[in-house]
């Protein structure tokens, strides 16, 4: 057989495979399956079974050393639900949220663990567009809890760093304030092993409290303490603006009556 005839046969074979694939798609193959999976992911609430807060916190702590704060919180919950429930958790791209590290791509905005917790509540319970505000309000409650708690509240069974861990109250859900206050109290640098382990423990702390709230929600006992700050202040805000802004706190103009 000549090289030319071999090439022609290869081309015809490839064309036939493409045609067969197209026919398979049209007969209810991968495309309808993908559409069905998407539809299932956008139907709320997602199936949830109660989880052990302590086990979840351990998972989150260890996952921090792989994917950092935000993705670790998501992973600690969704990895368990992949095994216990299956879809839609199996299709959720947990590792894509590694960018939440350091207050989102290292910019020190909202702590990644808070962002991860909000993703979990809004994926499981549903976003406001689904007809329920509980997902968003539970996320808001998490931000308030994080701001008020002496963090970290969680101590792993086998800490990667043996250290007399100080606890601090951030009065803020923001990464740079939370980390900055702890660094000052502990006299440790950003790159120190102690600071890293502190953030891993904070991630475990958030995962622990998140599952406590989700379990109450599953039992029908959850009554949100979350609030939407913009409804209170007339501007997107948090309650401790004075910590950073001093007297130079922006205020919204008085709403004009129509």
Secondary structure as UniProt FT lines:
FT   HELIX           3..26
FT   TURN            27..28
FT   HELIX           30..41
FT   HELIX           53..84
FT   TURN            87..88
FT   HELIX           89..91
FT   HELIX           94..100
FT   TURN            101..106
FT   HELIX           112..124
FT   HELIX           128..130
FT   HELIX           134..148
FT   STRAND          150..151
FT   TURN            157..158
FT   STRAND          168..169
FT   HELIX           175..186
FT   TURN            190..191
FT   HELIX           193..218
FT   TURN            219..220
FT   HELIX           229..233
FT   TURN            239..241
FT   HELIX           242..245
FT   TURN            246..247
//
